[in-house]
Amino acid sequence: MTPAPDAIADCVLATFDQLPARRKPRPRGDGSREWVPLSGIVLAKGTITHLP
C-alpha cells in the first residue's frame, strides 16, 4: 500500500522538527525569519502501520 501524501509530509516535518536549533532558519536582525526550501526523501518498505 502506498503511503498517503499527507503521511509522507508529516514524516518529513516530524524529522525536521527533531533537528537541533542550529540546523534551522534563524531570526534576522529586523525580526523576520530566514527561510529555506525543505525537501525530503521517504523510503517506504512493506506495510506502514504508523509514522513517527
mmCIF entry with sequence, helices, sheets and N, C-alpha, C, O atoms, coordinates in Angstrom:
data_MODEL
# 
_entry.id   MODEL 
# 
_entity.id                         1 
_entity.type                       polymer 
_entity.pdbx_number_of_molecules   1 
# 
_entity_poly.entity_id                      1 
_entity_poly.type                           'polypeptide(L)' 
_entity_poly.nstd_linkage                   no 
_entity_poly.nstd_monomer                   no 
_entity_poly.pdbx_seq_one_letter_code       MTPAPDAIADCVLATFDQLPARRKPRPRGDGSREWVPLSGIVLAKGTITHLP 
_entity_poly.pdbx_seq_one_letter_code_can   MTPAPDAIADCVLATFDQLPARRKPRPRGDGSREWVPLSGIVLAKGTITHLP 
_entity_poly.pdbx_strand_id                 A 
# 
loop_
_entity_poly_seq.entity_id 
_entity_poly_seq.num 
_entity_poly_seq.mon_id 
_entity_poly_seq.hetero 
1 1  MET n 
1 2  THR n 
1 3  PRO n 
1 4  ALA n 
1 5  PRO n 
1 6  ASP n 
1 7  ALA n 
1 8  ILE n 
1 9  ALA n 
1 10 ASP n 
1 11 CYS n 
1 12 VAL n 
1 13 LEU n 
1 14 ALA n 
1 15 THR n 
1 16 PHE n 
1 17 ASP n 
1 18 GLN n 
1 19 LEU n 
1 20 PRO n 
1 21 ALA n 
1 22 ARG n 
1 23 ARG n 
1 24 LYS n 
1 25 PRO n 
1 26 ARG n 
1 27 PRO n 
1 28 ARG n 
1 29 GLY n 
1 30 ASP n 
1 31 GLY n 
1 32 SER n 
1 33 ARG n 
1 34 GLU n 
1 35 TRP n 
1 36 VAL n 
1 37 PRO n 
1 38 LEU n 
1 39 SER n 
1 40 GLY n 
1 41 ILE n 
1 42 VAL n 
1 43 LEU n 
1 44 ALA n 
1 45 LYS n 
1 46 GLY n 
1 47 THR n 
1 48 ILE n 
1 49 THR n 
1 50 HIS n 
1 51 LEU n 
1 52 PRO n 
# 
_struct_asym.id          A 
_struct_asym.entity_id   1 
# 
loop_
_struct_conf.conf_type_id 
_struct_conf.id 
_struct_conf.pdbx_PDB_helix_id 
_struct_conf.beg_label_comp_id 
_struct_conf.beg_label_asym_id 
_struct_conf.beg_label_seq_id 
_struct_conf.pdbx_beg_PDB_ins_code 
_struct_conf.end_label_comp_id 
_struct_conf.end_label_asym_id 
_struct_conf.end_label_seq_id 
_struct_conf.pdbx_end_PDB_ins_code 
_struct_conf.beg_auth_comp_id 
_struct_conf.beg_auth_asym_id 
_struct_conf.beg_auth_seq_id 
_struct_conf.end_auth_comp_id 
_struct_conf.end_auth_asym_id 
_struct_conf.end_auth_seq_id 
_struct_conf.pdbx_PDB_helix_class 
_struct_conf.details 
_struct_conf.pdbx_PDB_helix_length 
HELX_P HELX_P1 AA1 PRO A 5  ? ASP A 17 ? PRO A 5  ASP A 17 1 ? 13 
HELX_P HELX_P2 AA2 ALA A 21 ? ARG A 23 ? ALA A 21 ARG A 23 5 ? 3  
# 
_struct_conf_type.id          HELX_P 
_struct_conf_type.criteria    ? 
_struct_conf_type.reference   ? 
# 
loop_
_atom_site.group_PDB 
_atom_site.id 
_atom_site.type_symbol 
_atom_site.label_atom_id 
_atom_site.label_alt_id 
_atom_site.label_comp_id 
_atom_site.label_asym_id 
_atom_site.label_entity_id 
_atom_site.label_seq_id 
_atom_site.pdbx_PDB_ins_code 
_atom_site.Cartn_x 
_atom_site.Cartn_y 
_atom_site.Cartn_z 
_atom_site.occupancy 
_atom_site.B_iso_or_equiv 
_atom_site.pdbx_formal_charge 
_atom_site.auth_seq_id 
_atom_site.auth_comp_id 
_atom_site.auth_asym_id 
_atom_site.auth_atom_id 
_atom_site.pdbx_PDB_model_num 
ATOM 1   N N  . MET A 1 1  ? 0.841  -1.181 0.000  1.00 0.00 ? 1  MET A N  1 
ATOM 2   C CA . MET A 1 1  ? 0.000  0.000  0.000  1.00 0.00 ? 1  MET A CA 1 
ATOM 3   C C  . MET A 1 1  ? 0.885  1.242  0.000  1.00 0.00 ? 1  MET A C  1 
ATOM 4   O O  . MET A 1 1  ? 1.826  1.332  0.788  1.00 0.00 ? 1  MET A O  1 
ATOM 5   N N  . THR A 1 2  ? 0.595  2.184  -0.863 1.00 0.00 ? 2  THR A N  1 
ATOM 6   C CA . THR A 1 2  ? 1.349  3.423  -0.966 1.00 0.00 ? 2  THR A CA 1 
ATOM 7   C C  . THR A 1 2  ? 0.912  4.380  0.150  1.00 0.00 ? 2  THR A C  1 
ATOM 8   O O  . THR A 1 2  ? -0.285 4.576  0.361  1.00 0.00 ? 2  THR A O  1 
ATOM 9   N N  . PRO A 1 3  ? 1.877  4.978  0.865  1.00 0.00 ? 3  PRO A N  1 
ATOM 10  C CA . PRO A 1 3  ? 1.501  5.929  1.915  1.00 0.00 ? 3  PRO A CA 1 
ATOM 11  C C  . PRO A 1 3  ? 0.813  7.160  1.320  1.00 0.00 ? 3  PRO A C  1 
ATOM 12  O O  . PRO A 1 3  ? 1.103  7.564  0.194  1.00 0.00 ? 3  PRO A O  1 
ATOM 13  N N  . ALA A 1 4  ? -0.084 7.735  2.077  1.00 0.00 ? 4  ALA A N  1 
ATOM 14  C CA . ALA A 1 4  ? -0.782 8.947  1.652  1.00 0.00 ? 4  ALA A CA 1 
ATOM 15  C C  . ALA A 1 4  ? 0.201  10.116 1.602  1.00 0.00 ? 4  ALA A C  1 
ATOM 16  O O  . ALA A 1 4  ? 1.120  10.177 2.419  1.00 0.00 ? 4  ALA A O  1 
ATOM 17  N N  . PRO A 1 5  ? 0.027  11.034 0.673  1.00 0.00 ? 5  PRO A N  1 
ATOM 18  C CA . PRO A 1 5  ? 0.929  12.195 0.592  1.00 0.00 ? 5  PRO A CA 1 
ATOM 19  C C  . PRO A 1 5  ? 1.020  12.978 1.895  1.00 0.00 ? 5  PRO A C  1 
ATOM 20  O O  . PRO A 1 5  ? 2.096  13.459 2.251  1.00 0.00 ? 5  PRO A O  1 
ATOM 21  N N  . ASP A 1 6  ? -0.091 13.114 2.610  1.00 0.00 ? 6  ASP A N  1 
ATOM 22  C CA . ASP A 1 6  ? -0.048 13.841 3.887  1.00 0.00 ? 6  ASP A CA 1 
ATOM 23  C C  . ASP A 1 6  ? 0.787  13.097 4.920  1.00 0.00 ? 6  ASP A C  1 
ATOM 24  O O  . ASP A 1 6  ? 1.449  13.727 5.744  1.00 0.00 ? 6  ASP A O  1 
ATOM 25  N N  . ALA A 1 7  ? 0.767  11.766 4.892  1.00 0.00 ? 7  ALA A N  1 
ATOM 26  C CA . ALA A 1 7  ? 1.587  10.981 5.820  1.00 0.00 ? 7  ALA A CA 1 
ATOM 27  C C  . ALA A 1 7  ? 3.066  11.172 5.514  1.00 0.00 ? 7  ALA A C  1 
ATOM 28  O O  . ALA A 1 7  ? 3.887  11.242 6.429  1.00 0.00 ? 7  ALA A O  1 
ATOM 29  N N  . ILE A 1 8  ? 3.408  11.255 4.231  1.00 0.00 ? 8  ILE A N  1 
ATOM 30  C CA . ILE A 1 8  ? 4.802  11.500 3.851  1.00 0.00 ? 8  ILE A CA 1 
ATOM 31  C C  . ILE A 1 8  ? 5.238  12.881 4.321  1.00 0.00 ? 8  ILE A C  1 
ATOM 32  O O  . ILE A 1 8  ? 6.322  13.032 4.884  1.00 0.00 ? 8  ILE A O  1 
ATOM 33  N N  . ALA A 1 9  ? 4.397  13.896 4.093  1.00 0.00 ? 9  ALA A N  1 
ATOM 34  C CA . ALA A 1 9  ? 4.726  15.253 4.543  1.00 0.00 ? 9  ALA A CA 1 
ATOM 35  C C  . ALA A 1 9  ? 4.875  15.292 6.059  1.00 0.00 ? 9  ALA A C  1 
ATOM 36  O O  . ALA A 1 9  ? 5.789  15.942 6.569  1.00 0.00 ? 9  ALA A O  1 
ATOM 37  N N  . ASP A 1 10 ? 3.996  14.609 6.790  1.00 0.00 ? 10 ASP A N  1 
ATOM 38  C CA . ASP A 1 10 ? 4.090  14.570 8.253  1.00 0.00 ? 10 ASP A CA 1 
ATOM 39  C C  . ASP A 1 10 ? 5.401  13.941 8.703  1.00 0.00 ? 10 ASP A C  1 
ATOM 40  O O  . ASP A 1 10 ? 6.011  14.392 9.672  1.00 0.00 ? 10 ASP A O  1 
ATOM 41  N N  . CYS A 1 11 ? 5.835  12.898 8.001  1.00 0.00 ? 11 CYS A N  1 
ATOM 42  C CA . CYS A 1 11 ? 7.097  12.239 8.331  1.00 0.00 ? 11 CYS A CA 1 
ATOM 43  C C  . CYS A 1 11 ? 8.280  13.184 8.130  1.00 0.00 ? 11 CYS A C  1 
ATOM 44  O O  . CYS A 1 11 ? 9.163  13.268 8.983  1.00 0.00 ? 11 CYS A O  1 
ATOM 45  N N  . VAL A 1 12 ? 8.294  13.892 7.006  1.00 0.00 ? 12 VAL A N  1 
ATOM 46  C CA . VAL A 1 12 ? 9.383  14.830 6.718  1.00 0.00 ? 12 VAL A CA 1 
ATOM 47  C C  . VAL A 1 12 ? 9.392  15.961 7.750  1.00 0.00 ? 12 VAL A C  1 
ATOM 48  O O  . VAL A 1 12 ? 10.452 16.318 8.263  1.00 0.00 ? 12 VAL A O  1 
ATOM 49  N N  . LEU A 1 13 ? 8.231  16.524 8.055  1.00 0.00 ? 13 LEU A N  1 
ATOM 50  C CA . LEU A 1 13 ? 8.160  17.623 9.020  1.00 0.00 ? 13 LEU A CA 1 
ATOM 51  C C  . LEU A 1 13 ? 8.513  17.169 10.433 1.00 0.00 ? 13 LEU A C  1 
ATOM 52  O O  . LEU A 1 13 ? 9.153  17.916 11.173 1.00 0.00 ? 13 LEU A O  1 
ATOM 53  N N  . ALA A 1 14 ? 8.113  15.972 10.818 1.00 0.00 ? 14 ALA A N  1 
ATOM 54  C CA . ALA A 1 14 ? 8.461  15.449 12.141 1.00 0.00 ? 14 ALA A CA 1 
ATOM 55  C C  . ALA A 1 14 ? 9.972  15.272 12.265 1.00 0.00 ? 14 ALA A C  1 
ATOM 56  O O  . ALA A 1 14 ? 10.555 15.563 13.309 1.00 0.00 ? 14 ALA A O  1 
ATOM 57  N N  . THR A 1 15 ? 10.600 14.793 11.195 1.00 0.00 ? 15 THR A N  1 
ATOM 58  C CA . THR A 1 15 ? 12.052 14.633 11.207 1.00 0.00 ? 15 THR A CA 1 
ATOM 59  C C  . THR A 1 15 ? 12.743 15.994 11.289 1.00 0.00 ? 15 THR A C  1 
ATOM 60  O O  . THR A 1 15 ? 13.724 16.146 12.017 1.00 0.00 ? 15 THR A O  1 
ATOM 61  N N  . PHE A 1 16 ? 12.239 16.982 10.550 1.00 0.00 ? 16 PHE A N  1 
ATOM 62  C CA . PHE A 1 16 ? 12.798 18.332 10.602 1.00 0.00 ? 16 PHE A CA 1 
ATOM 63  C C  . PHE A 1 16 ? 12.665 18.924 12.006 1.00 0.00 ? 16 PHE A C  1 
ATOM 64  O O  . PHE A 1 16 ? 13.589 19.572 12.497 1.00 0.00 ? 16 PHE A O  1 
ATOM 65  N N  . ASP A 1 17 ? 11.520 18.704 12.650 1.00 0.00 ? 17 ASP A N  1 
ATOM 66  C CA . ASP A 1 17 ? 11.301 19.229 13.998 1.00 0.00 ? 17 ASP A CA 1 
ATOM 67  C C  . ASP A 1 17 ? 12.294 18.661 15.005 1.00 0.00 ? 17 ASP A C  1 
ATOM 68  O O  . ASP A 1 17 ? 12.580 19.306 16.014 1.00 0.00 ? 17 ASP A O  1 
ATOM 69  N N  . GLN A 1 18 ? 12.819 17.474 14.751 1.00 0.00 ? 18 GLN A N  1 
ATOM 70  C CA . GLN A 1 18 ? 13.776 16.848 15.658 1.00 0.00 ? 18 GLN A CA 1 
ATOM 71  C C  . GLN A 1 18 ? 15.199 17.373 15.502 1.00 0.00 ? 18 GLN A C  1 
ATOM 72  O O  . GLN A 1 18 ? 16.056 17.083 16.337 1.00 0.00 ? 18 GLN A O  1 
ATOM 73  N N  . LEU A 1 19 ? 15.460 18.133 14.457 1.00 0.00 ? 19 LEU A N  1 
ATOM 74  C CA . LEU A 1 19 ? 16.802 18.671 14.243 1.00 0.00 ? 19 LEU A CA 1 
ATOM 75  C C  . LEU A 1 19 ? 17.129 19.707 15.319 1.00 0.00 ? 19 LEU A C  1 
ATOM 76  O O  . LEU A 1 19 ? 16.231 20.380 15.826 1.00 0.00 ? 19 LEU A O  1 
ATOM 77  N N  . PRO A 1 20 ? 18.410 19.837 15.669 1.00 0.00 ? 20 PRO A N  1 
ATOM 78  C CA . PRO A 1 20 ? 18.800 20.872 16.632 1.00 0.00 ? 20 PRO A CA 1 
ATOM 79  C C  . PRO A 1 20 ? 18.576 22.271 16.051 1.00 0.00 ? 20 PRO A C  1 
ATOM 80  O O  . PRO A 1 20 ? 18.562 22.448 14.833 1.00 0.00 ? 20 PRO A O  1 
ATOM 81  N N  . ALA A 1 21 ? 18.405 23.250 16.921 1.00 0.00 ? 21 ALA A N  1 
ATOM 82  C CA . ALA A 1 21 ? 18.109 24.626 16.501 1.00 0.00 ? 21 ALA A CA 1 
ATOM 83  C C  . ALA A 1 21 ? 19.157 25.172 15.537 1.00 0.00 ? 21 ALA A C  1 
ATOM 84  O O  . ALA A 1 21 ? 18.821 25.967 14.659 1.00 0.00 ? 21 ALA A O  1 
ATOM 85  N N  . ARG A 1 22 ? 20.405 24.771 15.678 1.00 0.00 ? 22 ARG A N  1 
ATOM 86  C CA . ARG A 1 22 ? 21.459 25.294 14.801 1.00 0.00 ? 22 ARG A CA 1 
ATOM 87  C C  . ARG A 1 22 ? 21.293 24.837 13.354 1.00 0.00 ? 22 ARG A C  1 
ATOM 88  O O  . ARG A 1 22 ? 21.962 25.365 12.466 1.00 0.00 ? 22 ARG A O  1 
ATOM 89  N N  . ARG A 1 23 ? 20.427 23.881 13.104 1.00 0.00 ? 23 ARG A N  1 
ATOM 90  C CA . ARG A 1 23 ? 20.179 23.384 11.745 1.00 0.00 ? 23 ARG A CA 1 
ATOM 91  C C  . ARG A 1 23 ? 18.906 23.964 11.138 1.00 0.00 ? 23 ARG A C  1 
ATOM 92  O O  . ARG A 1 23 ? 18.482 23.539 10.063 1.00 0.00 ? 23 ARG A O  1 
ATOM 93  N N  . LYS A 1 24 ? 18.297 24.928 11.818 1.00 0.00 ? 24 LYS A N  1 
ATOM 94  C CA . LYS A 1 24 ? 17.031 25.503 11.360 1.00 0.00 ? 24 LYS A CA 1 
ATOM 95  C C  . LYS A 1 24 ? 17.213 26.989 11.065 1.00 0.00 ? 24 LYS A C  1 
ATOM 96  O O  . LYS A 1 24 ? 18.168 27.605 11.540 1.00 0.00 ? 24 LYS A O  1 
ATOM 97  N N  . PRO A 1 25 ? 16.303 27.565 10.284 1.00 0.00 ? 25 PRO A N  1 
ATOM 98  C CA . PRO A 1 25 ? 16.385 29.005 9.993  1.00 0.00 ? 25 PRO A CA 1 
ATOM 99  C C  . PRO A 1 25 ? 16.364 29.829 11.281 1.00 0.00 ? 25 PRO A C  1 
ATOM 100 O O  . PRO A 1 25 ? 15.691 29.475 12.248 1.00 0.00 ? 25 PRO A O  1 
ATOM 101 N N  . ARG A 1 26 ? 17.114 30.935 11.274 1.00 0.00 ? 26 ARG A N  1 
ATOM 102 C CA . ARG A 1 26 ? 17.241 31.793 12.458 1.00 0.00 ? 26 ARG A CA 1 
ATOM 103 C C  . ARG A 1 26 ? 16.507 33.111 12.250 1.00 0.00 ? 26 ARG A C  1 
ATOM 104 O O  . ARG A 1 26 ? 16.252 33.515 11.115 1.00 0.00 ? 26 ARG A O  1 
ATOM 105 N N  . PRO A 1 27 ? 16.169 33.777 13.348 1.00 0.00 ? 27 PRO A N  1 
ATOM 106 C CA . PRO A 1 27 ? 15.581 35.125 13.214 1.00 0.00 ? 27 PRO A CA 1 
ATOM 107 C C  . PRO A 1 27 ? 16.643 36.098 12.700 1.00 0.00 ? 27 PRO A C  1 
ATOM 108 O O  . PRO A 1 27 ? 17.816 35.984 13.054 1.00 0.00 ? 27 PRO A O  1 
ATOM 109 N N  . ARG A 1 28 ? 16.234 37.038 11.879 1.00 0.00 ? 28 ARG A N  1 
ATOM 110 C CA . ARG A 1 28 ? 17.137 38.080 11.386 1.00 0.00 ? 28 ARG A CA 1 
ATOM 111 C C  . ARG A 1 28 ? 17.093 39.272 12.320 1.00 0.00 ? 28 ARG A C  1 
ATOM 112 O O  . ARG A 1 28 ? 16.253 39.335 13.217 1.00 0.00 ? 28 ARG A O  1 
ATOM 113 N N  . GLY A 1 29 ? 17.982 40.201 12.113 1.00 0.00 ? 29 GLY A N  1 
ATOM 114 C CA . GLY A 1 29 ? 18.061 41.387 12.950 1.00 0.00 ? 29 GLY A CA 1 
ATOM 115 C C  . GLY A 1 29 ? 16.807 42.240 12.916 1.00 0.00 ? 29 GLY A C  1 
ATOM 116 O O  . GLY A 1 29 ? 16.501 42.921 13.895 1.00 0.00 ? 29 GLY A O  1 
ATOM 117 N N  . ASP A 1 30 ? 16.072 42.218 11.805 1.00 0.00 ? 30 ASP A N  1 
ATOM 118 C CA . ASP A 1 30 ? 14.864 43.046 11.699 1.00 0.00 ? 30 ASP A CA 1 
ATOM 119 C C  . ASP A 1 30 ? 13.613 42.323 12.216 1.00 0.00 ? 30 ASP A C  1 
ATOM 120 O O  . ASP A 1 30 ? 12.505 42.842 12.081 1.00 0.00 ? 30 ASP A O  1 
ATOM 121 N N  . GLY A 1 31 ? 13.780 41.126 12.808 1.00 0.00 ? 31 GLY A N  1 
ATOM 122 C CA . GLY A 1 31 ? 12.654 40.390 13.368 1.00 0.00 ? 31 GLY A CA 1 
ATOM 123 C C  . GLY A 1 31 ? 12.057 39.352 12.440 1.00 0.00 ? 31 GLY A C  1 
ATOM 124 O O  . GLY A 1 31 ? 11.325 38.470 12.888 1.00 0.00 ? 31 GLY A O  1 
ATOM 125 N N  . SER A 1 32 ? 12.363 39.444 11.138 1.00 0.00 ? 32 SER A N  1 
ATOM 126 C CA . SER A 1 32 ? 11.855 38.421 10.215 1.00 0.00 ? 32 SER A CA 1 
ATOM 127 C C  . SER A 1 32 ? 12.694 37.148 10.382 1.00 0.00 ? 32 SER A C  1 
ATOM 128 O O  . SER A 1 32 ? 13.756 37.170 11.003 1.00 0.00 ? 32 SER A O  1 
ATOM 129 N N  . ARG A 1 33 ? 12.212 36.071 9.832  1.00 0.00 ? 33 ARG A N  1 
ATOM 130 C CA . ARG A 1 33 ? 12.946 34.808 9.933  1.00 0.00 ? 33 ARG A CA 1 
ATOM 131 C C  . ARG A 1 33 ? 13.524 34.424 8.579  1.00 0.00 ? 33 ARG A C  1 
ATOM 132 O O  . ARG A 1 33 ? 12.940 34.713 7.534  1.00 0.00 ? 33 ARG A O  1 
ATOM 133 N N  . GLU A 1 34 ? 14.670 33.775 8.613  1.00 0.00 ? 34 GLU A N  1 
ATOM 134 C CA . GLU A 1 34 ? 15.224 33.198 7.402  1.00 0.00 ? 34 GLU A CA 1 
ATOM 135 C C  . GLU A 1 34 ? 14.262 32.121 6.914  1.00 0.00 ? 34 GLU A C  1 
ATOM 136 O O  . GLU A 1 34 ? 13.454 31.606 7.689  1.00 0.00 ? 34 GLU A O  1 
ATOM 137 N N  . TRP A 1 35 ? 14.346 31.790 5.666  1.00 0.00 ? 35 TRP A N  1 
ATOM 138 C CA . TRP A 1 35 ? 13.571 30.663 5.161  1.00 0.00 ? 35 TRP A CA 1 
ATOM 139 C C  . TRP A 1 35 ? 14.444 29.855 4.234  1.00 0.00 ? 35 TRP A C  1 
ATOM 140 O O  . TRP A 1 35 ? 15.343 30.384 3.579  1.00 0.00 ? 35 TRP A O  1 
ATOM 141 N N  . VAL A 1 36 ? 14.176 28.597 4.186  1.00 0.00 ? 36 VAL A N  1 
ATOM 142 C CA . VAL A 1 36 ? 14.908 27.684 3.311  1.00 0.00 ? 36 VAL A CA 1 
ATOM 143 C C  . VAL A 1 36 ? 13.918 26.718 2.686  1.00 0.00 ? 36 VAL A C  1 
ATOM 144 O O  . VAL A 1 36 ? 12.919 26.370 3.315  1.00 0.00 ? 36 VAL A O  1 
ATOM 145 N N  . PRO A 1 37 ? 14.175 26.276 1.461  1.00 0.00 ? 37 PRO A N  1 
ATOM 146 C CA . PRO A 1 37 ? 13.322 25.234 0.889  1.00 0.00 ? 37 PRO A CA 1 
ATOM 147 C C  . PRO A 1 37 ? 13.502 23.938 1.690  1.00 0.00 ? 37 PRO A C  1 
ATOM 148 O O  . PRO A 1 37 ? 14.609 23.621 2.123  1.00 0.00 ? 37 PRO A O  1 
ATOM 149 N N  . LEU A 1 38 ? 12.451 23.223 1.875  1.00 0.00 ? 38 LEU A N  1 
ATOM 150 C CA . LEU A 1 38 ? 12.513 21.964 2.604  1.00 0.00 ? 38 LEU A CA 1 
ATOM 151 C C  . LEU A 1 38 ? 12.068 20.844 1.674  1.00 0.00 ? 38 LEU A C  1 
ATOM 152 O O  . LEU A 1 38 ? 10.995 20.904 1.074  1.00 0.00 ? 38 LEU A O  1 
ATOM 153 N N  . SER A 1 39 ? 12.895 19.839 1.568  1.00 0.00 ? 39 SER A N  1 
ATOM 154 C CA . SER A 1 39 ? 12.517 18.668 0.781  1.00 0.00 ? 39 SER A CA 1 
ATOM 155 C C  . SER A 1 39 ? 12.946 17.439 1.563  1.00 0.00 ? 39 SER A C  1 
ATOM 156 O O  . SER A 1 39 ? 13.822 17.505 2.425  1.00 0.00 ? 39 SER A O  1 
ATOM 157 N N  . GLY A 1 40 ? 12.327 16.343 1.253  1.00 0.00 ? 40 GLY A N  1 
ATOM 158 C CA . GLY A 1 40 ? 12.679 15.105 1.937  1.00 0.00 ? 40 GLY A CA 1 
ATOM 159 C C  . GLY A 1 40 ? 12.466 13.932 1.010  1.00 0.00 ? 40 GLY A C  1 
ATOM 160 O O  . GLY A 1 40 ? 11.635 13.977 0.103  1.00 0.00 ? 40 GLY A O  1 
ATOM 161 N N  . ILE A 1 41 ? 13.220 12.893 1.248  1.00 0.00 ? 41 ILE A N  1 
ATOM 162 C CA . ILE A 1 41 ? 13.055 11.650 0.511  1.00 0.00 ? 41 ILE A CA 1 
ATOM 163 C C  . ILE A 1 41 ? 12.615 10.605 1.527  1.00 0.00 ? 41 ILE A C  1 
ATOM 164 O O  . ILE A 1 41 ? 13.272 10.393 2.546  1.00 0.00 ? 41 ILE A O  1 
ATOM 165 N N  . VAL A 1 42 ? 11.512 9.969  1.238  1.00 0.00 ? 42 VAL A N  1 
ATOM 166 C CA . VAL A 1 42 ? 10.965 8.970  2.156  1.00 0.00 ? 42 VAL A CA 1 
ATOM 167 C C  . VAL A 1 42 ? 10.929 7.631  1.438  1.00 0.00 ? 42 VAL A C  1 
ATOM 168 O O  . VAL A 1 42 ? 10.366 7.511  0.350  1.00 0.00 ? 42 VAL A O  1 
ATOM 169 N N  . LEU A 1 43 ? 11.526 6.642  2.047  1.00 0.00 ? 43 LEU A N  1 
ATOM 170 C CA . LEU A 1 43 ? 11.513 5.293  1.501  1.00 0.00 ? 43 LEU A CA 1 
ATOM 171 C C  . LEU A 1 43 ? 10.537 4.475  2.326  1.00 0.00 ? 43 LEU A C  1 
ATOM 172 O O  . LEU A 1 43 ? 10.692 4.356  3.542  1.00 0.00 ? 43 LEU A O  1 
ATOM 173 N N  . ALA A 1 44 ? 9.548  3.920  1.679  1.00 0.00 ? 44 ALA A N  1 
ATOM 174 C CA . ALA A 1 44 ? 8.570  3.064  2.367  1.00 0.00 ? 44 ALA A CA 1 
ATOM 175 C C  . ALA A 1 44 ? 8.776  1.641  1.887  1.00 0.00 ? 44 ALA A C  1 
ATOM 176 O O  . ALA A 1 44 ? 8.766  1.361  0.689  1.00 0.00 ? 44 ALA A O  1 
ATOM 177 N N  . LYS A 1 45 ? 8.963  0.755  2.839  1.00 0.00 ? 45 LYS A N  1 
ATOM 178 C CA . LYS A 1 45 ? 9.184  -0.651 2.511  1.00 0.00 ? 45 LYS A CA 1 
ATOM 179 C C  . LYS A 1 45 ? 8.178  -1.482 3.308  1.00 0.00 ? 45 LYS A C  1 
ATOM 180 O O  . LYS A 1 45 ? 8.127  -1.380 4.534  1.00 0.00 ? 45 LYS A O  1 
ATOM 181 N N  . GLY A 1 46 ? 7.404  -2.275 2.644  1.00 0.00 ? 46 GLY A N  1 
ATOM 182 C CA . GLY A 1 46 ? 6.407  -3.086 3.334  1.00 0.00 ? 46 GLY A CA 1 
ATOM 183 C C  . GLY A 1 46 ? 5.185  -2.265 3.670  1.00 0.00 ? 46 GLY A C  1 
ATOM 184 O O  . GLY A 1 46 ? 4.933  -1.228 3.055  1.00 0.00 ? 46 GLY A O  1 
ATOM 185 N N  . THR A 1 47 ? 4.437  -2.719 4.631  1.00 0.00 ? 47 THR A N  1 
ATOM 186 C CA . THR A 1 47 ? 3.209  -2.049 5.055  1.00 0.00 ? 47 THR A CA 1 
ATOM 187 C C  . THR A 1 47 ? 3.535  -1.059 6.165  1.00 0.00 ? 47 THR A C  1 
ATOM 188 O O  . THR A 1 47 ? 4.233  -1.395 7.121  1.00 0.00 ? 47 THR A O  1 
ATOM 189 N N  . ILE A 1 48 ? 3.039  0.134  6.035  1.00 0.00 ? 48 ILE A N  1 
ATOM 190 C CA . ILE A 1 48 ? 3.260  1.155  7.053  1.00 0.00 ? 48 ILE A CA 1 
ATOM 191 C C  . ILE A 1 48 ? 2.068  1.157  7.999  1.00 0.00 ? 48 ILE A C  1 
ATOM 192 O O  . ILE A 1 48 ? 0.931  1.356  7.573  1.00 0.00 ? 48 ILE A O  1 
ATOM 193 N N  . THR A 1 49 ? 2.330  0.936  9.281  1.00 0.00 ? 49 THR A N  1 
ATOM 194 C CA . THR A 1 49 ? 1.244  0.960  10.258 1.00 0.00 ? 49 THR A CA 1 
ATOM 195 C C  . THR A 1 49 ? 1.169  2.291  10.985 1.00 0.00 ? 49 THR A C  1 
ATOM 196 O O  . THR A 1 49 ? 0.099  2.690  11.445 1.00 0.00 ? 49 THR A O  1 
ATOM 197 N N  . HIS A 1 50 ? 2.313  2.990  11.092 1.00 0.00 ? 50 HIS A N  1 
ATOM 198 C CA . HIS A 1 50 ? 2.331  4.318  11.703 1.00 0.00 ? 50 HIS A CA 1 
ATOM 199 C C  . HIS A 1 50 ? 3.604  5.032  11.284 1.00 0.00 ? 50 HIS A C  1 
ATOM 200 O O  . HIS A 1 50 ? 4.565  4.407  10.835 1.00 0.00 ? 50 HIS A O  1 
ATOM 201 N N  . LEU A 1 51 ? 3.600  6.340  11.435 1.00 0.00 ? 51 LEU A N  1 
ATOM 202 C CA . LEU A 1 51 ? 4.781  7.150  11.163 1.00 0.00 ? 51 LEU A CA 1 
ATOM 203 C C  . LEU A 1 51 ? 5.191  7.822  12.460 1.00 0.00 ? 51 LEU A C  1 
ATOM 204 O O  . LEU A 1 51 ? 4.354  8.042  13.335 1.00 0.00 ? 51 LEU A O  1 
ATOM 205 N N  . PRO A 1 52 ? 6.472  8.152  12.595 1.00 0.00 ? 52 PRO A N  1 
ATOM 206 C CA . PRO A 1 52 ? 6.934  8.791  13.839 1.00 0.00 ? 52 PRO A CA 1 
ATOM 207 C C  . PRO A 1 52 ? 6.290  10.123 14.092 1.00 0.00 ? 52 PRO A C  1 
ATOM 208 O O  . PRO A 1 52 ? 6.585  10.770 15.097 1.00 0.00 ? 52 PRO A O  1 
# 
